[in-house]
Amino acid sequence: MMQPKAVQQQEVAEVTMKEVSVESSPPVKKKQPRRKLLIHCDGACEPFNPGGAAAWGFVVIDTSTGEILHQASGVVVVGNGATNNLAEFAAVVAALRWLLQEGAQNMSIKIKTDSQLVVKILHKEWSANSGTGYYSAYKEAESLLREVRQRKNGVEILWIPREENTLADKLSKIAAFQAYPWHTDRKRLRFFALKRATDCFICSKPLEVGEEVVGIPLRGGVWKIFCKQHLNENTEEVSNNTCEGVQAEELSTVC
């Protein structure tokens, strides 16, 4: 006995729906965007290069929010062997170590430095001389960079002008000026009141007449003057090196 036409159409519709449900593909998962980090690196050898305190600093920024996630600084060596180039490579090394310690994976990372030497050598545009003091730091940076990339991170090493690297620059300089007096002749530090306004060598803060500052005399009448706050808690140990006879207007050059 033949079924009514309406029943036949219902059965056909049910079969069609079953076929569609069987053959349909699972929903496509949207690919999560890579987290983007920007790292500013800088190195300094202060109060003079070479032979001062070779120090580094770096700042990690989440580019989606502008938030500073981490910042750090440290000293490589004071005195013999200390150079700007060593400090610059050490800053990149420290940043790459931090990425590995934090388990960075599948990220887009830009490392910016104002050292053309670092950028050119890591890009294989220049060759590193094995006889240089920075060579071991360069080799470590190269090895760490390879390891970070093996964790599916995209890493770019970029050059920027010094004026765009102020925070990392400040971190490295503070570390150098804090370390130098405690590893060398502390009598080099001079504490006195300014008789002429100038800017802090480290943070560029305007220093007013009469303000208590710290100065380090270099060769040729050159001085580097900075805020007392940039010295660490041991400042009191050397604060008796007061230089009442030094007047700011008598300084031939203030760096």
N, C-alpha and C positions, 0 to 999 in steps of 0.2 A: 504494500500500500504506500503510495507516495505521500511524503510529508507536505504540509502546506508550505507555500512559497515563503511566508514570513518566518517560519521555523528554519528553513534552509538558509535564509539570509543571516539569521542570528548565529547559526553554527559556523557559517563562513567567516563572520566577523570575529567570533571567538578564536578560531584557528589563526586568523590573520594577526590578532593581538598577541597570541602565544608566540608566533614566529617573530614578531617584532621584539618582544621582550627577550627572547633567546639570543637574537642576533645583535642586539644593541651593545655598543662598547661601553666600558666603565668610564666614569667621568675623568677627564684629564686633570691631573694635579698641576696647579700653577707653580711654576718654578720660582722659588723664593729668591728675591734679589740679594746679591752679595752685600754684606755689611761693609761699609767703606770707612777706612781709617786714614787719617793724615798725621804723619809724624814729622815734626821739625827737629833736626839734629844740629848741634854746633859744638865746636871744640875751641879751647883757648889755651894759650901758654902765657901766663902772666906772673909777675908784672913785666917780664921781658921774654923774648923768644930769640934763641933757644935758652934753656937752662933755668927757666922759671918753674911754675907748677903747670903741668899739662893736665887739663881737666875737661870734662865733657858734660853735656846736658841734652836732654830730649824731652819733648812734649807730645803726648798722644791725644788727638782730637777725633771725636765722632763727627764725621762731616755731615751727617743727616740732621744733627741737633746743634752742632757747634760746641758741644760740651767737652771740656778737658777731662779725659778719662784717667790720665796718669802723667806725672812728670817726675823726673829724677835727674840727679847729677852725681858726679864722682871724680876722683883724681886717679890718673894713671901713674905718674911719677913726678917727683920734685927734684930739680937739679939736673944732674948729668943725664942726658938722653931725652929730656923733655923738649918737645917741639910742637908747633901748631899742627903740623901734618899728622903726627901721632895722635894728638887730641881729636882731630876731625874724624879719623877712622875709628877711634875708640867710641865716639858718640854713636856711630852707625852700629858698631858691634853691640853696644849696650841696648840699643833699641831692638835689634834683631833677637837678642837674648830674651828680652822682655816678651816679645811676641811668642817665642817658643815656650816660655814658662807659663804664659797665659793660655796656651793651647790654641792659638789662632789657627783657624782652618776655614777654607773657602771664603776668604775675604779679599776685598780690593784695597790694596795698601799703597799709599804714596809716601815715600820718604824724601823729604826735602832738606837740602843742605846748601850752605853758601860756599862750600869748598869745590872749586872746579876740579881740583886734583882727584878728590874722592869720586866724583861723578865720572870723569873721563876714564879713570882706571877701572872702575867697576863696570863700565860700559865697554871695556876692552878697546877704547880709542887710544889710550896711552898705556905704556908698559910700566910696571912697577920694578924698580931697581932693588934687587935682593940685598944690596949693601946699605939701604936706607934704614933709618930708625923706625919708620912706620911699617916696614914690610910685613912683620909678623901680625900686626893689627889688620893690615889689608887681607892677608891670607885667611885670618879668622872671619873677617867680614864676608869674604867670598864663600867660605864654607857654610856659614850660618845662613846666608842669603839662599844658597842652594837648598838647605834643609827647610827653610820657610816656604819656598816655592814647591817643594815636594809635598807639602800638606795642602795642595790645591789652592794656594793663595796667589793672587796676582800682585806682583810687587814692582813698582816703578821707583827708580832713583832719579831725582830731579834736582837741578840747580836753581837756586833763587838768589836774588841780591841780598846783601847783609841786612839792609833795612827792612826786609820782610821776614827776618828771622830773629826778631828782638827778644822773644821770651826764652828761647833756647840759648841765645847768646848771653843773656843775663844769668841764667842758671850756671853756665860753664864758667863765666867770669867770677861769680860769687864763690864757687867751689875752689877756683884757683887762688883767689885772694885770701880765702880762709885757710887754705892748706899751706901756702908759701911761708908765712911767718913762723909756723910751728916746726918747720923742717929745715930752716936756714937760720941765719943770724937775725934774731928778732930786733936787734938794734937798728935795722934798716927802716923799721916803721917809725913814723913821726906823727905825733898827735898835736894839733894846734888849732887855733881859731883863725878863720879866714879873714883876711884884710881886703880881699877883692872877690867879688862874686864869681862863681864858675859853675860847672855842671859836674855831677858825679860821673866818674869814668865808667862805673858799672851799670847804673840804672838811668843815667841821664837826668836825674832829678836836679833842679836848680838849687845850688848851695848859696845861702845868703851870707853877707858879711857878718862876722862874729860867730858863725856856726862852727861847732867843734867837728873837725874832720880828721881823716887819716891820710897821710901822704907817704909815698915811697919814692925817694930820689933815684933817678937813673943817671946814666952818663950824659955829658953835654948839657947839664942843667935842666934836663927833662924830669918832670914829676908826674906821677899818677895819683890823683886825689879822689877819694871816695867817702861815702857816708860811713860813720862808725858802725851803723847797724849791720853792715855786710860782714863784719868780723864775727866769729863765733863767740861762745860763752867765755872763752879764755882771754877775751880782750883785756881784762883787768891785769893779767899777768905782764902785759907789755905796755900798759898805758902810762907807765912812768917814763917812757921815751918821749917826753914832751919836748917839743921843738919851739920854744918861745921866741928864739931868735929868727925863725923863718917867717917871713912875711909873704903873702901871696903875690904882692906886686913885685917882689924881688925874684920870683921864679921866672926864668927866661922862657920856659915852655911848660904848659900844663897839658897833659895828654888826657 
